[in-house]
Amino acid sequence: MDSPPLPTDPAAAEKRAARLREQLHHHNYRYYVLDDPVISDAEYDRLMAELQAIEQAWPELLTPDSPTQRIGAAPREELGTITHRLPMMSLLSIFDDEAARSFERTCRQADEEMDFVAEPKYDGLAVELVYENGVLTVASTRGDGITGEDVTDNVRTIGSVPLRIGGSGQDIPPLLEVRGEVHMRISEFRALNRRRAEQDEPLFANPRNAAAGSLRQLDSSITAVRPLALFAYDVGVVEGREFDTHWQLLQTLKQWGFVVNPEVKLCADADEMIAYHTAMTQRRDELDYEIDGVVFKVNQRPVRELLGTRSRNPRWAVAYKFPSRQETTRVAEIVASVGRLGALTPIAVVDPVQIGGVTVRNVSLHNQDEIDRQDVRIGDTVLIERAGDVIPHLVKVIPEMRDGTEQPYRLPDRCPVCSTEALHVPGQVVIRCPNMSCPAQIEGRLQHFASRGAMDIDGLGEKLAQQLVSEGLVERLPDLYHLTREQLLALDGFADRSTDNLLAAIEASKQTTLGRLLYALSIPLVGQHVAEVLASAFASIEAIRAASADELSEVDQIGPEIAQSVATFFHEPGNSATVDDLLGVGVTLQVPKTTTESVPLEGLTFVFTGILQEYTRQEAQEAVEHLGARATGSVSRKTSYVVAGAEAGSKLEKARSLGLQILTEQQFTALLRKSSGE
């Protein structure tokens, strides 16, 4: 990590140090108290390193309230406070292999005969759990290292936290302070955000924010339904029991019922510590929890006493950080990109910035609603994040950095590629170009049109679709059926046999079903299942094209959003002309026979609201659909059952006002079992 040059005179140093202290105090408050950081960890580390360098060069500038002399920031008062018997100190951060070797050399000055314990460095929320005679009595956050927030009731809801530690009565200390990290598994975090999205609730930016926000709830019943977990990694005060090594302590914690990370490893020297850091850097994306580095600790606890501590951190442990995955940058402009289905997606073009070894230049802003929610403007300074191979996303805007020149942005009224008037379908956040022959869409539409579940044209994949479009041979889907042998032979990679095979596959695709054609047309919200439902309900493509949104929504399993999407698609003259031309080149449709077999929940409509414990929303919907029912996202007088989980909101209130039948999750499970004949 490159350090900025030191000031050249005491006056400049004093001014810069004062500014750095002000910034670090502010960012400590944002991070520890508000759970709302506005800079990346890497940028915070740079500011701290710069202040430490100035104070080392000019010791007279060191003040008692300098962030270099503190461990964190003051806790919020709403939860009450707990004073730690021993400070919960932070760790010195290092950023290269030489610093790891220097750490080993320093430690061996106290004792040559030692080894080290290497552990993942979690990106969660540090807590201390106090056990008296084996029973959990108090839990608190790290806070400022001296005083933390009282989160006892909330911690009791975490399944991986023992309420009473195991072991025999002689093994259990009368007083035990266990320190660990509350976190949320990445898979659980994604599921939580999916559920919140279904409830139109704000999404959490990352697992750490989700864990911190969940643990610091004033209502512990909310924490109880959040998927939190804890890794135990150390102790504070322990009465009546001593440990010779940290490794022995970790094994004992496991015996007492705490979860200790299986990735913890003993290392003989710096070479093994560096190898551990390299391995964890490569494996971090395989883990189901977030880490931002690794921690090295002296294993022998008596040696720790000899090494002692600095004002802010111990000398016997360091955190070897990974390259940053968050950085701040500036939004240079915002442009509209057109996707395969015509969705206009706003893209923030940012000043290039390195994140996790990758140069980031573009960040998706998803849709206009998201731009409005985050108030993203051209010229804004923003915090962006890239986790593993995931596409970079904007974490937040930093309004404090605005100077008044920033400009709001709105998606254009017309497609930026073909100039067709863009449509905002009611009930959807996406704005679309409805022209399926739009040059920005045709390549993706052609590839989908030929796919196995659609027209099933063997040999027409992504590479050939690119060739046909780039050579100007296919500008609209019907052009596919006008391709000649001579045109194909002129393309790279085509010989007599491959050309004949492709032409035969194109010709064979003309004999298809109504459902396959509907799916092949890439109508928004119409997948294979919905396409088959429509094909079963209508006698022909002409009947579907002539149907209004209201008529379409009367079909079982076709909700108002799908109905509006289908009606809007066929209302566009260009799309209707494409269908006419496909039929004109000989595409012939067969309508599959419908079945009259009865199913247990046929004709019923279910709406799911709140957080279910035993099912994901998708699993619950599939369960009722498998039994013949229909799952929708909105409550109406036609709704048969409303299944209400934890944190149910406006849908539950509306169901009560309409006098609808409301099921708990247990009642819903019983209904499924009865309907399935269990």
C-alpha positions in Angstrom: 0.0 0.0 0.0 1.6 3.3 -1.1 1.8 6.0 1.5 1.4 9.7 0.7 4.5 11.9 1.2 4.9 13.4 4.7 4.4 17.2 5.1 7.6 19.2 4.9 7.2 21.4 8.0 5.6 21.2 11.4 2.8 23.7 10.6 1.7 21.7 7.5 2.0 18.5 9.5 -0.2 19.8 12.3 -2.8 21.0 9.8 -2.9 17.7 8.0 -3.0 15.7 11.2 -6.0 17.7 12.5 -7.8 17.1 9.2 -7.0 13.3 9.3 -8.3 13.0 12.9 -11.5 14.8 11.9 -12.0 12.4 8.9 -11.2 9.3 10.9 -13.5 10.2 13.8 -16.3 10.8 11.2 -15.7 7.5 9.5 -15.4 5.6 12.8 -18.8 7.0 13.7 -20.3 6.0 10.3 -18.9 2.5 10.5 -19.3 1.5 14.1 -22.4 3.5 15.2 -24.5 3.9 12.1 -23.4 0.8 10.2 -23.3 3.1 7.2 -19.7 3.6 6.0 -19.1 6.0 3.1 -15.5 5.0 2.2 -13.9 1.6 1.5 -11.8 -0.3 4.1 -8.8 0.3 2.0 -9.3 4.1 1.9 -9.8 4.1 5.7 -6.6 2.1 6.2 -4.7 4.7 4.0 -6.0 7.6 6.1 -5.0 5.8 9.4 -1.5 4.9 8.0 -0.9 8.5 7.0 -1.9 9.8 10.4 0.3 7.2 12.2 3.3 8.3 10.0 2.8 11.9 10.8 2.5 11.2 14.6 5.7 9.1 14.4 7.6 11.9 12.6 6.2 14.6 14.9 5.5 13.0 18.3 4.5 16.3 19.8 1.4 16.3 17.6 0.1 13.1 19.2 -3.1 13.9 21.2 -5.0 11.7 23.7 -8.1 11.7 21.5 -6.3 10.7 18.3 -7.9 7.9 16.4 -4.5 6.1 16.6 -5.0 5.9 20.3 -8.6 4.6 20.2 -10.1 1.3 19.2 -13.4 2.4 17.6 -16.3 4.7 18.2 -18.9 5.3 20.9 -21.9 2.9 20.8 -25.5 3.9 20.3 -27.3 4.6 23.6 -30.7 3.1 22.6 -29.6 -0.5 23.4 -27.9 0.3 26.7 -24.1 -0.1 27.3 -21.8 -2.7 28.7 -18.2 -2.1 29.9 -15.8 -4.8 28.9 -13.5 -6.1 31.7 -10.7 -6.3 29.2 -10.6 -4.0 26.1 -11.6 -5.6 22.8 -8.7 -4.3 20.8 -8.4 -4.0 17.1 -5.6 -5.5 15.1 -2.7 -3.9 13.2 -3.3 -4.4 9.5 -0.5 -5.5 7.2 -0.6 -5.7 3.4 2.4 -7.6 2.1 4.5 -10.7 2.7 7.5 -8.7 4.0 5.3 -7.3 6.8 4.3 -10.8 7.7 8.0 -11.8 8.0 8.6 -8.7 10.1 5.8 -9.7 12.4 7.4 -13.1 12.9 10.9 -11.6 13.6 9.4 -9.2 16.2 7.6 -12.0 18.0 10.6 -14.3 18.1 12.5 -11.6 20.0 10.4 -12.6 23.0 10.9 -16.3 22.5 12.4 -18.3 19.7 10.4 -21.4 20.4 6.9 -20.5 19.2 4.4 -21.1 16.5 1.3 -19.2 15.2 -2.4 -19.8 14.6 -3.8 -18.6 11.3 -7.5 -17.8 11.1 -9.9 -16.2 8.6 -10.6 -12.5 9.3 -14.4 -12.2 9.3 -16.3 -9.3 7.9 -19.1 -9.2 10.5 -19.7 -7.8 13.9 -17.5 -8.6 16.9 -19.2 -9.5 20.2 -18.4 -10.6 23.7 -20.5 -13.2 25.4 -20.3 -13.5 29.2 -21.1 -16.9 30.9 -21.5 -17.1 34.6 -21.3 -20.7 35.9 -21.9 -21.9 32.4 -25.0 -19.8 31.6 -25.1 -16.9 29.1 -25.9 -13.7 31.1 -24.7 -10.8 29.0 -23.8 -10.2 25.4 -22.4 -6.9 24.0 -20.9 -5.5 20.8 -17.3 -4.4 20.6 -18.4 -0.7 20.5 -15.4 1.5 21.1 -13.4 -1.4 22.6 -14.0 -0.3 26.1 -17.8 0.0 26.1 -20.2 -1.9 23.8 -23.9 -2.1 23.2 -26.1 -4.5 25.2 -27.4 -7.0 22.7 -28.1 -9.9 25.1 -31.7 -10.6 24.1 -30.8 -10.5 20.4 -27.8 -12.8 20.8 -29.9 -15.3 22.6 -31.9 -15.8 19.3 -28.8 -17.0 17.4 -28.8 -20.7 17.1 -25.0 -21.2 17.1 -24.7 -19.4 20.4 -24.9 -21.8 23.4 -27.3 -20.6 26.1 -25.5 -22.9 28.5 -22.0 -24.3 27.7 -21.3 -28.0 27.7 -18.7 -30.0 29.6 -18.5 -31.3 33.1 -19.1 -29.1 36.1 -15.3 -29.1 36.9 -14.5 -27.9 33.4 -16.8 -24.9 33.4 -15.2 -21.7 34.6 -17.3 -19.6 37.0 -16.7 -16.7 34.7 -16.0 -17.0 31.0 -16.0 -14.2 28.4 -16.1 -15.6 24.8 -15.3 -13.4 21.9 -16.5 -14.0 18.4 -17.9 -12.7 15.2 -21.6 -12.5 14.4 -22.1 -12.9 10.6 -24.6 -14.0 8.0 -23.9 -16.7 5.5 -23.8 -15.5 1.9 -26.5 -18.0 0.9 -28.7 -16.9 3.7 -28.1 -13.2 2.9 -29.1 -13.7 -0.7 -32.3 -15.6 0.4 -33.1 -12.8 2.9 -32.7 -10.1 0.2 -34.9 -12.1 -2.2 -37.6 -12.2 0.5 -37.3 -8.5 1.2 -37.5 -7.8 -2.6 -40.7 -9.8 -2.7 -42.1 -7.6 0.1 -40.9 -4.4 -1.6 -38.5 -3.7 1.3 -35.1 -2.1 1.0 -32.3 -4.5 0.3 -29.2 -4.9 2.5 -26.0 -3.8 0.7 -23.9 -6.8 1.9 -23.9 -9.6 4.5 -22.1 -7.4 7.1 -24.7 -4.7 7.0 -27.4 -7.3 7.2 -25.8 -9.0 10.2 -25.1 -5.7 12.0 -28.5 -4.3 11.4 -30.1 -7.6 12.5 -28.1 -7.8 15.7 -28.8 -4.2 16.7 -32.5 -4.4 16.5 -34.5 -2.9 19.4 -37.0 -5.7 18.9 -35.4 -9.1 19.4 -38.3 -10.9 17.6 -37.0 -9.3 14.4 -33.5 -10.6 15.1 -35.0 -14.1 15.7 -36.1 -14.5 12.1 -32.8 -13.2 10.7 -30.3 -16.0 9.8 -27.4 -15.0 12.0 -24.5 -17.2 13.1 -21.4 -16.9 15.3 -17.7 -18.0 15.0 -15.9 -18.0 18.4 -12.3 -17.0 18.1 -10.9 -15.9 21.5 -11.7 -15.1 25.2 -11.5 -12.2 27.5 -11.5 -12.8 31.2 -11.5 -16.5 32.3 -11.6 -17.4 36.0 -10.5 -20.8 37.3 -9.1 -22.1 34.0 -5.8 -21.4 32.2 -4.7 -22.2 28.7 -1.1 -22.7 27.6 -1.8 -22.1 23.9 -4.4 -20.5 21.7 -4.9 -23.8 19.8 -5.8 -25.5 23.1 -8.3 -22.7 23.8 -10.0 -23.1 20.4 -10.3 -26.9 20.9 -11.8 -26.3 24.3 -14.3 -23.8 23.0 -15.4 -26.5 20.5 -15.9 -28.9 23.3 -18.0 -26.4 25.2 -20.4 -26.1 22.3 -19.1 -23.1 20.3 -18.6 -23.0 16.6 -14.9 -22.6 15.7 -14.0 -22.1 12.1 -12.6 -25.4 10.6 -10.2 -23.2 8.4 -8.1 -22.4 11.5 -4.6 -23.7 11.1 -1.3 -24.0 13.0 1.7 -22.4 11.2 5.3 -22.9 12.2 6.7 -19.8 10.6 6.2 -16.8 8.2 6.5 -19.1 5.2 3.5 -21.2 6.3 1.6 -18.0 7.3 2.1 -16.5 3.9 1.1 -19.8 2.2 -2.1 -19.8 4.3 -2.9 -16.2 3.2 -2.3 -17.1 -0.5 -4.6 -20.2 -0.2 -7.4 -18.2 1.5 -7.1 -15.5 -1.1 -7.7 -18.1 -3.7 -10.5 -19.8 -1.8 -12.4 -16.9 -0.4 -15.1 -17.0 -3.1 -15.7 -20.7 -2.2 -16.7 -19.8 1.4 -20.3 -19.2 2.4 -19.2 -16.2 4.6 -17.3 -13.1 3.9 -13.7 -12.6 4.9 -11.5 -9.6 4.1 -8.1 -11.1 5.2 -6.5 -13.5 7.6 -5.3 -13.1 11.2 -2.0 -14.4 12.6 -1.7 -14.9 16.4 1.1 -16.1 18.6 0.0 -19.5 19.7 1.8 -19.5 23.1 -0.3 -17.4 25.5 2.6 -16.7 28.0 4.6 -15.3 25.1 1.7 -12.9 24.4 2.1 -11.5 27.9 5.8 -10.9 27.2 5.0 -9.1 23.9 2.3 -7.0 25.4 0.2 -4.4 23.6 0.4 -1.0 22.0 -2.2 1.7 22.8 -4.5 0.5 20.1 -3.6 -3.2 19.3 -1.7 -6.2 20.5 1.9 -6.9 19.4 1.2 -10.6 19.3 -1.4 -10.5 16.4 -1.8 -8.9 13.0 -4.5 -8.9 10.2 -3.1 -9.6 6.8 -5.7 -7.9 4.6 -6.8 -9.0 1.1 -6.9 -6.5 -1.7 -9.8 -4.2 -1.3 -13.2 -5.1 -2.9 -14.7 -1.7 -2.3 -13.5 1.6 -3.6 -14.8 5.1 -4.2 -14.9 6.7 -7.6 -16.9 9.2 -9.6 -19.8 8.8 -12.0 -18.6 10.4 -15.2 -21.9 9.7 -17.1 -24.9 7.5 -17.2 -26.0 5.7 -20.4 -28.9 3.5 -21.3 -28.1 -0.1 -22.5 -30.6 -2.2 -24.3 -30.9 -5.9 -23.4 -32.1 -9.0 -25.3 -35.7 -8.5 -24.2 -35.5 -4.7 -24.8 -35.0 -3.7 -21.2 -33.4 -0.2 -20.9 -30.8 -0.5 -18.2 -29.0 2.6 -16.9 -25.2 2.1 -16.7 -23.0 4.3 -14.7 -19.7 5.0 -16.5 -17.3 5.6 -13.7 -13.7 6.8 -13.5 -11.7 3.6 -13.8 -10.8 2.1 -10.5 -9.0 -1.1 -9.4 -11.1 -3.4 -7.2 -9.9 -6.9 -6.4 -7.4 -6.9 -9.2 -9.9 -5.9 -11.8 -10.3 -2.5 -13.4 -14.0 -1.4 -13.1 -15.3 1.2 -15.6 -19.1 0.4 -15.7 -21.6 -0.3 -13.0 -25.2 -1.3 -13.6 -27.8 0.9 -11.9 -30.6 -1.6 -12.7 -33.6 0.6 -13.4 -35.0 4.1 -12.9 -36.6 3.3 -9.6 -33.2 2.3 -8.2 -31.6 5.5 -9.5 -34.3 7.5 -7.8 -34.1 5.5 -4.5 -30.3 6.0 -4.2 -30.5 9.5 -5.8 -27.6 8.8 -8.2 -26.5 11.8 -10.2 -23.9 12.3 -12.9 -20.8 13.6 -11.2 -21.5 11.9 -7.9 -18.8 10.3 -5.8 -19.9 6.7 -5.1 -18.8 3.6 -3.2 -18.8 0.5 -5.4 -18.1 -3.1 -4.5 -17.0 -6.2 -6.3 -17.2 -9.5 -4.6 -15.3 -12.3 -6.4 -16.5 -12.6 -9.9 -19.8 -10.9 -9.3 -20.6 -7.9 -11.4 -19.6 -4.7 -9.6 -22.5 -2.9 -8.0 -23.1 0.5 -6.5 -23.2 0.4 -2.7 -24.2 4.0 -2.0 -23.9 7.6 -3.1 -21.7 9.9 -0.9 -23.7 13.1 -0.9 -21.2 14.8 1.4 -18.8 15.0 -1.6 -21.2 16.9 -3.9 -20.3 20.4 -5.0 -23.5 21.4 -6.8 -22.5 20.5 -10.3 -24.1 17.0 -10.2 -26.9 16.3 -12.7 -30.0 14.1 -12.1 -30.6 11.4 -14.8 -33.7 9.9 -16.3 -33.9 7.0 -18.8 -34.8 8.3 -22.4 -38.4 8.2 -23.7 -37.2 6.4 -26.8 -34.9 3.4 -27.4 -31.3 4.8 -27.9 -30.7 2.3 -30.6 -33.8 2.1 -32.9 -35.7 5.2 -31.6 -38.8 3.2 -30.9 -40.9 4.8 -28.2 -40.0 3.1 -24.9 -42.8 1.5 -22.9 -43.3 1.4 -19.1 -45.5 -1.6 -18.5 -47.8 -1.1 -15.5 -46.7 -3.1 -12.5 -43.1 -3.5 -13.7 -40.1 -1.3 -12.9 -38.4 -2.1 -16.2 -38.8 0.3 -19.2 -38.5 -1.6 -22.5 -38.0 -1.0 -26.2 -41.0 -3.1 -27.6 -39.4 -3.5 -31.0 -38.2 -7.1 -31.2 -36.3 -6.3 -34.4 -34.2 -3.6 -32.6 -30.5 -4.1 -33.6 -29.6 -4.2 -30.0 -31.9 -7.2 -29.4 -31.9 -9.2 -32.5 -28.7 -11.2 -31.8 -29.9 -12.4 -28.4 -33.4 -13.0 -29.6 -32.1 -15.1 -32.5 -30.1 -17.2 -30.2 -33.1 -17.8 -27.9 -35.4 -18.4 -30.9 -33.2 -21.3 -32.0 -32.8 -22.8 -28.5 -33.9 -26.3 -27.6 -37.0 -25.3 -25.7 -38.1 -22.9 -28.4 -37.8 -23.6 -32.2 -35.0 -26.2 -31.5 -32.7 -25.4 -34.5 -29.7 -27.6 -34.0 -26.4 -25.9 -34.8 -27.6 -22.3 -34.3 -25.8 -21.2 -31.2 -24.2 -18.0 -29.9 -21.3 -17.9 -32.3 -23.4 -18.4 -35.4 -26.1 -16.0 -34.2 -23.3 -13.3 -33.9 -22.1 -14.2 -37.4 -25.5 -14.0 -39.0 -26.3 -10.6 -37.4 -22.8 -9.1 -38.0 -22.9 -10.1 -41.7 -26.3 -8.5 -42.1 -28.0 -11.8 -43.1 -30.5 -11.7 -40.2 -32.0 -8.4 -39.3 -35.4 -9.8 -38.3 -36.3 -13.4 -37.1 -38.2 -14.3 -40.4 -34.9 -13.6 -42.3 -33.6 -16.9 -40.8 -36.0 -18.8 -43.2 -34.7 -16.9 -46.2 -31.0 -18.0 -45.8 -29.5 -19.6 -48.8 -26.8 -22.3 -49.2 -24.5 -19.8 -50.8 -24.8 -17.3 -48.0 -24.0 -19.9 -45.4 -21.0 -21.4 -47.3 -19.5 -17.9 -47.3 -19.4 -17.9 -43.5 -16.3 -19.0 -41.6 -16.4 -22.6 -40.5 -19.1 -23.7 -42.9 -18.7 -26.6 -45.4 -21.2 -28.5 -47.5 -22.2 -30.9 -44.7 -22.6 -28.3 -41.9 -24.5 -26.1 -44.3 -26.9 -28.8 -45.3 -27.5 -29.8 -41.7 -28.3 -26.3 -40.7 -30.7 -25.7 -43.6 -32.4 -29.0 -42.7 -32.8 -28.0 -39.1 -34.2 -24.6 -40.0 -36.7 -26.3 -42.4 -37.7 -28.8 -39.7 -38.3 -26.0 -37.1 -41.3 -24.8 -39.2 -43.3 -27.7 -37.8 -43.8 -26.6 -34.2 -46.3 -26.0 -31.5 -48.1 -22.8 -30.4 -46.4 -23.1 -27.0 -42.9 -23.3 -28.5 -43.5 -20.3 -30.8 -44.8 -18.2 -27.9 -41.7 -19.1 -25.9 -39.4 -18.5 -28.9 -40.7 -14.9 -29.3 -39.0 -13.8 -26.0 -42.1 -12.1 -24.7 -41.2 -10.6 -21.3 -42.4 -12.7 -18.4 -43.4 -15.6 -20.7 -41.2 -18.6 -19.9 -41.8 -22.2 -21.1 -44.5 -23.0 -18.5 -46.5 -19.8 -19.1 -46.2 -20.3 -22.9 -47.8 -23.7 -22.6 -50.5 -22.4 -20.3 -51.4 -19.8 -22.9 -51.3 -22.4 -25.7 -53.7 -24.6 -23.8 -56.1 -21.8 -23.1 -56.3 -20.3 -26.6 -57.1 -22.1 -29.9 -54.6 -20.2 -32.0 -51.9 -17.5 -32.2 -54.6 -15.2 -33.7 -56.8 -15.6 -30.6 -53.9 -14.7 -28.3 -52.9 -11.7 -30.4 -56.5 -10.5 -30.3 -57.0 -11.0 -26.6 -57.0 -8.0 -24.3 -55.0 -7.9 -21.0 -58.2 -8.4 -19.1 -59.1 -11.5 -21.2 -55.6 -12.9 -20.8 -55.7 -12.4 -17.0 -58.8 -14.6 -16.8 -56.7 -17.6 -17.7 -55.7 -19.7 -14.7 -52.0 -19.0 -13.7 -51.8 -15.8 -15.8 -51.5 -12.8 -13.5 -52.2 -9.2 -14.4 -48.5 -8.4 -15.1 -48.0 -11.3 -17.5 -51.3 -10.5 -19.2 -50.3 -6.9 -19.7 -46.9 -7.9 -21.0 -48.4 -10.3 -23.6 -51.0 -7.7 -24.7 -48.3 -5.0 -25.0 -46.0 -7.2 -27.0 -48.6 -8.1 -29.7 -49.9 -4.5 -29.7 -46.5 -3.3 -31.1 -47.0 -3.3 -34.9 -43.5 -4.5 -35.6 -43.9 -7.6 -33.4 -47.2 -8.4 -35.0 -45.7 -8.1 -38.4 -42.9 -10.5 -37.4 -45.4 -13.1 -36.4 -47.2 -12.6 -39.8 -44.0 -13.1 -41.6 -43.1 -16.2 -39.7 -46.4 -17.7 -40.6 -45.9 -16.5 -44.1 -42.6 -18.5 -44.6 -44.4 -21.7 -43.6 -44.2 -21.9 -39.8 -47.1 -24.2 -38.9 -48.5 -24.5 -35.4 -50.1 -27.4 -33.6 -52.1 -26.8 -30.5 -51.5 -29.5 -27.9 -54.5 -31.3 -26.4 -55.6 -30.1 -23.0 -56.2 -32.4 -20.1 -59.3 -32.5 -17.9 -57.6 -34.5 -15.1 -58.5 -33.0 -11.7 -55.9 -32.0 -9.2 -56.3 -31.4 -5.4 -56.0 -27.6 -5.3 -57.3 -26.8 -8.8 -59.0 -23.4 -9.1 -57.5 -22.0 -5.8 -55.3 -18.9 -5.6 -52.5 -18.4 -3.0 -50.7 -15.3 -2.0 -47.5 -15.5 0.2 -46.4 -12.7 2.5 -43.7 -12.3 5.1 -40.8 -14.6 5.8 -41.4 -18.4 5.8 -39.1 -20.6 7.8 -39.4 -24.0 6.1 -39.8 -22.8 2.5 -38.3 -20.2 0.1 -41.0 -18.2 -1.7 -40.2 -20.1 -4.9 -40.6 -23.5 -3.2 -43.9 -22.5 -1.7 -45.3 -21.3 -5.0 -44.1 -24.4 -6.8 -45.7 -26.6 -4.1 -49.2 -25.2 -4.7 -48.7 -25.0 -8.5 -47.8 -28.7 -8.5 -51.1 -29.4 -6.9 -53.1 -27.4 -9.4 -53.4 -24.0 -7.6 -52.2 -20.6 -8.8 -49.7 -18.4 -6.9 -49.9 -14.6 -7.4 -48.2 -11.6 -5.9 -51.3 -9.5 -5.2 -54.2 -9.9 -2.8 -57.8 -9.5 -4.3 -61.3 -10.8 -3.5 -60.5 -13.8 -5.8 -57.6 -14.9 -3.5 -58.4 -18.2 -1.8 -55.7 -18.3 0.8 -53.1 -15.8 2.2 -50.1 -17.6 3.8 -48.5 -15.2 6.3 -45.0 -15.7 7.7 -42.9 -13.5 10.0 -42.8 -9.7 9.3 -45.9 -9.9 7.1 -47.0 -6.4 6.0 -49.5 -4.7 3.9 -50.7 -7.8 2.1 -51.7 -9.3 5.4 -53.6 -6.2 6.4 -55.4 -6.1 3.1 -56.3 -9.8 3.4 -57.9 -9.1 6.8 -59.8 -6.1 5.5 -61.3 -8.3 2.8 -62.1 -11.1 5.2 -59.9 -13.7 3.3 -58.8 -16.9 4.8 -55.3 -16.5 6.4 -53.0 -19.5 7.0 -50.0 -19.7 9.3 -47.0 -21.6 7.9 -47.9 -24.6 10.0 -51.5 -24.6 8.6 -50.2 -24.2 5.1 -47.9 -27.3 5.6 -50.8 -29.3 6.9 -52.9 -28.3 3.9 -50.2 -29.4 1.5 -49.8 -32.8 3.3 -53.6 -33.4 3.2 -53.8 -32.4 -0.5 -50.9 -34.7 -1.3 -52.5 -37.6 0.5 -49.9 -37.8 3.2 
